[in-house]
Amino acid sequence: MKLVKLIEFLRNRLKAVVWISCGVLALVAVMDAIPAIVDKEDAHTAVEHLPAFWSVFGFVGCVLIIILSKWFGHAGIMVREDYYEKELPKGEKDDAPSH
């Protein structure tokens, strides 16, 4: 139950969590731009030589996953809570057994 308390704690301070996350992303991007900290001699592709490439790549990837997941969910996975409770025309009786 400690995890539930942690999630509630962070949810109550969502604005601070967002600012801290952006700050950490900026710090990682700045550290990646400093050649003395990150050696890019063994980079496999040309784009890996760009400062903060992997930070930006990871951020954009996460944003795309969130957007696509929401779109996919709204496209058909999420349904109304009363999805299985069909409305019958007046006078008809539901023959399905109730649980």
Buried (B, 14 or more C-beta within 10 A) or exposed (E): EEEEEEEEEEEEEEEEEEEEEEEEBEEBBEBBEEEEEBEEEEEEEEEEEBBBBBBBEEBEEEEEEEEEEEEEEEEEEEEEEEEEEEEEEEEEEEEEEEE
